[in-house]
Amino acid sequence: MYVDNKLTKEEPPKENIEFIIELFNFRKLIDAKKKIEKLLIDYPKSSILFNILGAVFAEQNMLEEALQNYSKAIKINPNYVQAYNNLGVCKYKLGKKDEAIKVYEKAIKINPLHADTYNNLGVAFKLTEINANEKSIKFYKKAIEIEPNHADAHNNLGSEFRKLKDYEKSIYHYEKAIAANPKLFIAYSNLGNVYKRLGNYKAAIKSQEKAIKINPKSSDAYYNLGTIFEKLNEFEKAIKCYEKTLDIQPNHIEANSNLLFNVCWSNNNNSYLNDAKKYYKSIKKIDKRELTNLKTSNEKILKIGFISGDFRYHPVTFFLLDTLKNLKKKNIKIFAYSNNVFEDSTTKLIKKYFDNWISVINKSDKDLINLIRKDNIDILFDLAGFTAQSRLAIFKNRCAPTQISWCGWLASSGVEEMDYIIGDKYATPLSEQENFTEKIYQLKKIWQCLSISGFDSNISYEKKNIEKNIVYGSFVNNIKINQSVINIWSKILNQNPDSKLYLKCSSFDIPEAKNNFLKRIENAKINKNQLIIEGRTAKTNYLECYNEIDILLDTFPISGVTTNFEASYMGVPILTKINENNFWFRGGESINNNLNMKDWIAKNENEYVQKAIEYSQNKTYLTKLRTELRNTVAKSPLFDSEDYANEFYEMLIKVKK
């Protein structure tokens, strides 16, 4: 802290001011406050003392008290620029962005060369309107023009260029910020985020660790480090980082969410539901007085809302497209609350099935809740759970009379106000209700239906592996391939040494992630020569890759979903396993039951290995089965979106309050 007001006879001696500032800088806030209050007895018209007292309250997160003292300082000295600047910061933290901007503009009018105010003005503009980044960039540059080594302005400018994906300029300004202030830990952390985006994970980890070394209490640096380890599928390390984040900041929503996401894939996921309940408790409930009253729609037409960050080329949308297409024929009005700035050709395709499309990426939880309540939505669906771009926290404040978890996350949300989770009698047996805080609603056949209207009509179903040797396969995200699964697959491959295992996953395009996976493979004593490992394939050729596989090996306890539907469509039999009393949907069991493939559901790990070996011995049987499966699939609930939409609509009518 520094003071830019001139000392007058109304102000205490300079040494007293310097002593208070020293107490403030060393975080001795109570002592600083006592000293100020004592001096105010003799100097009741000291604008400097009121300004510093405001800063003390602000550091204690007592923002209303801080605001009052900044206002007193300005009343005493109407030209006190630093007090105006601090007042603007306070109003911004209170969510009064427009008022903050007016205060900053007043400060600049008094002193057009006040760099801090230009920097803070840039911060205030960044969330006020679409394309506000242009204004923010202008103000950050002005601050740097006045003060070339303004570390905060360089850091903020780096963040704006990161949003624009101009990573070269972003790195330049983060490095300038660090050069200007080597102890600015947030600049190191932000730099690490850019390196992560560029795929330079070694540099990203180094930057986050540097930020933590400077400030061991930086919850954001630990969180960012966790996201890097998560990207590299080092879940145990990611979990430790998220736990450290929560030690520092217990209500860090993203860390709570990511912790649960990583617990799912770790080797120790028995605590999932308890962790989900802890996440729920960490969500701060918004004061009812700040929220629009919750109303049920008086319209005869049913109003349904879907909130997701995945209305793009993503599995969630793959399951939505044909279902929405058929629901549009019903007496229904469909709202999309899109929580992602990124849009692609699939976004354009799905948009036409919504009656209302609202981008909510920049809306606060309070504003989003009020928006949904004003839309009088009857039933609101969460399609994200604990995945990226989730807005799960808003459901605690009940945005709609009926709230449902579906499609994007196949485990309990832990949110008590989430009324239902959509499953079926195979994926979510009612005997496992205790694994969910939501009430299980069982659809009659299958919990979701894959859209096939957009599939290439020229797809070849010709079996490419005509050799005697068997090819097992798995195209799941390799986060689902835990050590237990690897060990079981090792037994299968070792007992069938002429077989191959074909793995395909986009994370294999990341060298570090691929190497980490190969280390786990080596530990399980799998012969590398039996492996075929590939990264991402262009979507035009992707489905035909299933023609290389004889048997798809399902994972457990987290079963494959999209890849299981795809394999079935391509006529590839799925070997899955019963996962009793599991926190995750028993998706593989549901798919095979719906395809009348009950013999391909193993009762336990030993039978899983036994069946994998047994079925591999008869290539003629597998070839015949492939043709039969293709014929079965064409008539199955897995892809009959019209029938699925009819049952889905019946469900909507039943659950509407």
Residue pairs with C-beta under 8 A, 6 or more apart in sequence:
1 21
1 24
1 25
1 52
1 55
2 21
2 82
3 17
3 21
3 48
3 51
3 52
3 82
4 81
4 82
5 11
5 47
5 48
5 51
5 77
5 80
5 82
5 83
7 14
7 17
7 48
10 43
10 45
10 46
10 47
10 76
11 17
11 43
11 46
11 47
11 48
11 49
12 39
12 42
12 43
12 46
12 48
12 49
16 35
16 39
17 48
17 52
19 35
20 32
20 35
20 36
20 39
20 49
20 52
21 52
23 29
23 31
23 32
23 35
24 32
24 52
24 55
24 56
24 59
27 59
29 56
29 59
29 60
32 52
32 56
33 53
33 56
36 49
36 52
36 53
36 56
37 53
39 46
39 49
40 46
40 49
40 50
40 53
43 49
45 76
46 76
47 72
47 73
47 74
47 76
47 77
47 80
47 83
48 73
50 69
50 70
50 72
50 73
50 76
50 83
51 69
51 70
51 73
51 80
51 82
51 83
51 86
53 69
54 65
54 66
54 67
54 68
54 69
54 70
54 73
54 83
54 86
54 87
54 90
55 66
55 86
56 66
57 63
57 65
57 66
57 69
58 66
58 86
58 89
58 90
58 93
63 90
63 93
63 94
64 94
66 86
66 90
67 87
67 90
67 91
67 94
70 83
70 84
70 86
70 87
70 90
71 87
73 80
73 83
74 80
74 83
74 84
74 87
77 83
79 110
81 107
81 110
81 111
81 114
81 117
82 116
84 103
84 104
84 106
84 107
84 110
84 117
85 104
85 107
85 114
85 116
85 117
85 120
87 103
88 100
88 101
88 103
88 104
88 107
88 117
88 120
88 121
88 124
89 100
89 120
91 97
91 99
91 100
91 103
92 100
92 120
92 123
92 124
95 364
97 124
97 127
97 128
98 128
100 120
100 124
101 121
101 124
101 125
101 128
104 117
104 120
104 121
104 124
105 121
107 114
107 117
108 114
108 117
108 118
108 121
111 117
113 146
114 146
115 142
115 143
115 144
115 146
115 147
115 150
115 153
116 143
116 150
116 152
118 139
118 140
118 142
118 143
118 146
118 153
119 139
119 140
119 143
119 150
119 152
119 153
119 156
121 139
122 135
122 136
122 137
122 138
122 139
122 140
122 143
122 153
122 156
123 136
123 156
125 132
125 135
125 136
125 139
126 132
126 133
126 136
126 160
127 362
133 160
133 163
133 164
136 156
136 160
137 157
137 160
140 153
140 154
140 156
140 157
140 160
141 153
141 157
143 150
143 153
144 150
144 153
144 154
144 157
147 153
149 176
149 179
149 180
150 180
151 176
151 177
151 178
151 180
151 181
151 184
151 187
152 177
152 184
154 173
154 174
154 176
154 177
154 180
154 187
155 173
155 174
155 177
155 184
155 186
155 187
155 190
157 173
158 169
158 170
158 171
158 172
158 173
158 174
158 177
158 187
158 190
158 191
158 194
159 170
159 190
161 167
161 169
161 170
161 173
162 170
162 190
162 193
162 194
162 197
167 194
167 197
167 198
170 194
171 191
171 194
174 187
174 188
174 190
174 191
174 194
175 191
177 184
177 187
178 184
178 187
178 188
178 191
181 187
183 214
185 210
185 211
185 212
185 214
185 215
185 218
185 221
186 211
186 218
186 220
188 207
188 208
188 210
188 211
188 214
188 221
189 207
189 208
189 211
189 218
189 220
189 221
189 224
191 207
192 203
192 204
192 205
192 206
192 207
192 208
192 211
192 221
192 224
192 225
192 228
193 204
193 224
195 201
195 203
195 204
195 207
196 204
196 224
196 227
196 228
196 231
199 510
201 228
201 231
201 232
201 510
201 512
202 512
204 228
205 225
205 228
208 221
208 222
208 224
208 225
208 228
209 225
211 218
211 221
211 224
212 218
212 221
212 222
212 225
215 221
217 248
218 248
219 245
219 248
219 249
219 252
219 255
220 245
222 241
222 242
222 244
222 245
222 248
222 255
223 241
223 242
223 245
223 252
223 254
223 255
223 258
225 241
226 237
226 238
226 239
226 240
226 241
226 242
226 245
226 255
226 258
226 262
227 238
227 258
229 235
229 237
229 238
229 241
230 238
230 258
230 261
230 262
231 507
231 510
231 513
232 510
232 512
232 513
232 516
233 265
233 478
233 479
233 507
233 513
233 516
233 517
234 516
235 262
235 265
235 266
235 479
236 266
236 267
238 258
238 262
239 259
239 262
239 263
239 266
242 255
242 256
242 258
242 259
242 262
243 259
245 252
245 255
246 252
246 255
246 256
246 259
246 282
249 255
250 282
251 282
251 283
251 284
252 282
253 282
253 283
253 393
256 278
256 279
256 282
257 279
257 386
257 390
257 392
258 386
259 275
259 279
260 272
260 275
260 276
260 279
260 386
260 414
261 386
261 387
263 269
263 271
263 272
263 275
264 272
264 386
264 411
264 558
264 584
265 479
265 480
265 482
265 558
266 482
267 482
267 483
267 484
269 557
269 583
272 411
272 412
272 583
273 412
273 414
273 435
273 436
273 437
273 583
275 414
276 411
276 412
276 413
276 414
276 437
277 414
277 437
278 414
279 386
279 414
280 396
280 413
280 414
280 415
280 416
280 437
283 393
283 396
283 415
285 396
285 397
286 365
286 366
286 369
286 397
290 366
291 366
291 369
291 370
291 373
291 397
292 369
292 370
292 373
292 374
293 373
294 373
294 398
294 399
294 400
294 401
295 373
295 376
296 376
296 378
296 401
296 657
297 303
297 376
297 377
297 378
298 376
299 333
299 376
300 331
301 331
301 332
301 333
302 330
302 331
302 332
302 333
302 378
302 379
302 652
302 653
302 656
303 332
303 333
303 335
303 375
303 376
303 377
303 378
303 379
304 327
304 332
304 333
304 334
304 335
304 377
304 378
304 379
304 380
304 381
304 652
305 334
305 335
305 336
305 337
305 372
305 375
305 377
305 379
305 380
305 381
305 399
305 400
306 320
306 334
306 335
306 336
306 337
306 380
306 381
306 383
307 337
307 339
307 360
307 372
307 380
307 381
307 382
307 383
307 384
307 391
307 394
308 316
308 336
308 337
308 338
308 339
308 340
308 382
308 383
308 384
308 389
308 408
309 338
309 339
309 340
309 361
309 384
309 387
309 388
309 389
309 390
309 391
310 316
310 317
310 340
310 383
310 384
310 387
310 389
310 408
311 317
311 336
311 338
311 340
311 343
311 346
311 347
311 350
311 351
312 340
312 342
312 343
312 344
312 346
312 347
313 344
313 345
313 346
313 539
314 346
315 561
315 562
316 383
316 384
316 407
316 408
317 346
317 350
318 450
318 451
318 562
319 407
319 448
319 449
319 450
319 451
319 562
320 350
320 383
320 407
320 451
321 349
321 350
321 353
321 451
321 453
321 454
322 449
322 451
322 452
322 453
322 641
322 645
323 448
323 449
323 451
323 641
323 644
323 645
323 648
324 334
324 350
324 353
324 354
325 353
325 451
325 453
325 641
325 645
326 641
326 642
326 644
326 645
326 646
327 334
327 353
327 645
327 648
327 649
328 334
328 353
329 645
330 645
330 649
332 649
332 652
333 355
333 356
334 353
334 354
334 355
334 356
335 354
335 355
335 356
335 358
335 375
335 377
336 350
336 351
336 354
336 356
336 357
336 358
337 358
337 360
337 368
337 371
337 372
337 391
338 357
338 358
338 359
338 360
338 361
339 360
339 361
339 384
339 389
339 390
339 391
340 361
340 389
341 359
341 361
349 454
351 357
356 375
358 371
360 368
360 371
360 391
361 389
363 371
365 391
365 393
365 394
365 397
368 391
368 394
368 399
369 394
369 397
369 399
372 380
372 394
372 399
372 400
373 399
373 400
377 399
377 400
378 400
378 401
378 402
378 656
378 657
379 400
379 401
379 402
379 403
379 404
379 652
379 655
379 656
380 395
380 399
380 400
380 402
380 403
380 404
381 403
381 404
381 405
381 406
381 407
382 390
382 391
382 392
382 395
382 403
382 404
382 405
382 406
382 408
382 409
382 413
382 418
383 406
383 407
383 408
383 409
384 390
384 391
384 392
384 408
384 409
385 392
385 405
385 408
385 409
385 410
385 411
385 413
386 392
386 409
386 413
387 408
387 409
392 413
392 415
395 403
395 413
395 415
395 417
395 418
396 415
396 416
396 417
397 417
398 417
401 656
401 657
402 419
402 420
402 655
402 656
402 657
403 415
403 417
403 418
403 419
403 420
404 418
404 419
404 420
404 421
404 422
404 438
404 441
404 655
405 412
405 413
405 418
405 420
405 421
405 422
405 438
406 421
406 422
406 447
406 448
407 422
407 448
410 427
410 561
410 584
410 585
410 587
411 435
411 436
411 583
411 584
411 585
412 421
412 435
412 436
412 437
412 438
412 583
413 421
413 437
413 438
414 437
415 437
415 438
416 437
418 437
418 438
419 438
419 439
419 655
420 438
420 439
420 440
420 441
420 655
421 428
421 436
421 438
421 439
421 440
421 441
422 441
422 443
422 447
422 448
422 651
423 440
423 441
423 442
423 443
423 447
423 585
424 442
424 443
424 444
424 445
424 446
424 447
424 590
425 442
425 444
426 446
426 586
426 589
426 590
426 593
426 594
427 446
427 447
427 585
427 586
427 587
427 589
427 590
428 436
428 440
428 442
428 447
428 585
428 586
429 586
430 440
430 442
432 440
432 581
432 582
433 439
433 440
435 581
435 582
435 583
441 651
441 655
443 644
443 647
443 648
443 651
444 647
445 594
445 637
445 643
445 644
445 647
446 590
446 591
446 594
446 637
446 638
446 644
447 585
447 587
447 590
448 644
449 637
449 638
449 639
449 640
449 641
449 644
450 562
450 565
450 566
450 569
450 638
450 639
451 641
452 569
452 639
452 641
453 641
455 543
455 569
456 540
456 543
459 543
459 544
460 544
460 547
461 547
461 570
461 571
461 630
462 547
463 547
463 623
463 626
464 547
464 548
465 471
465 547
465 548
465 549
465 550
468 498
468 619
469 498
469 499
469 500
470 496
470 498
470 499
470 500
470 550
470 551
470 616
470 619
470 622
471 499
471 500
471 501
471 502
471 532
471 548
471 549
471 550
471 551
472 489
472 492
472 493
472 499
472 500
472 501
472 502
472 549
472 550
472 551
472 552
472 553
472 612
472 616
473 501
473 502
473 503
473 504
473 546
473 548
473 549
473 550
473 551
473 552
473 553
473 567
473 572
474 481
474 501
474 502
474 503
474 504
474 552
474 553
474 554
474 555
474 560
474 563
475 503
475 504
475 505
475 545
475 546
475 552
475 560
475 563
475 566
475 567
476 505
476 555
476 560
476 563
477 505
477 506
477 507
478 503
478 505
478 507
478 508
478 513
478 517
479 507
480 555
480 558
480 559
480 560
481 503
481 517
481 555
482 555
482 558
483 520
483 523
483 524
484 556
485 555
485 556
486 520
486 521
486 524
486 526
487 524
488 605
488 608
488 609
489 501
489 524
489 526
489 553
490 524
490 525
490 526
491 609
492 499
492 553
492 609
492 612
492 613
493 499
493 501
493 526
493 527
493 530
494 525
494 526
494 527
495 609
495 613
496 612
496 613
496 616
497 527
497 530
499 530
499 616
500 530
500 531
500 532
501 526
501 530
501 531
501 532
501 553
502 532
502 534
502 548
502 549
503 531
503 532
503 533
503 534
504 533
504 534
504 535
504 537
504 545
505 535
506 535
506 536
507 513
507 514
507 517
507 535
508 514
508 517
508 533
508 534
508 535
509 535
509 536
514 533
514 535
518 528
518 533
521 528
521 531
522 528
532 548
534 545
537 545
543 566
543 569
543 570
546 552
546 566
546 567
546 570
546 572
547 570
549 567
549 572
550 572
550 616
550 619
550 622
551 572
551 573
551 575
551 612
551 615
551 616
551 622
552 560
552 563
552 564
552 567
552 572
552 573
552 574
552 575
553 575
553 612
554 560
554 564
554 574
554 575
554 576
554 577
554 588
556 576
556 577
556 579
556 588
557 579
557 582
557 583
557 584
558 584
559 576
559 579
559 584
559 585
559 586
559 587
559 588
559 589
560 574
560 587
560 588
561 585
561 587
564 574
564 576
564 587
564 588
564 591
565 591
565 638
565 639
567 574
568 574
568 591
568 595
568 629
568 633
568 636
568 638
569 633
569 638
569 639
570 630
571 626
571 627
571 629
571 630
571 633
572 626
572 629
573 597
573 600
573 615
573 622
573 625
573 626
573 629
574 588
574 591
574 592
574 597
574 600
575 600
575 602
575 608
575 611
575 612
575 615
576 588
576 589
576 591
576 592
576 600
576 601
576 602
577 588
577 601
577 602
577 603
577 604
577 605
577 607
577 608
578 586
578 589
578 601
578 602
578 603
578 604
579 586
579 589
588 601
589 601
591 597
591 638
592 598
592 600
592 601
593 601
594 636
594 637
594 638
595 629
595 632
595 633
595 636
595 638
596 632
597 629
599 611
600 611
600 615
602 608
602 610
602 611
615 621
615 622
616 622
633 639
637 643
637 644
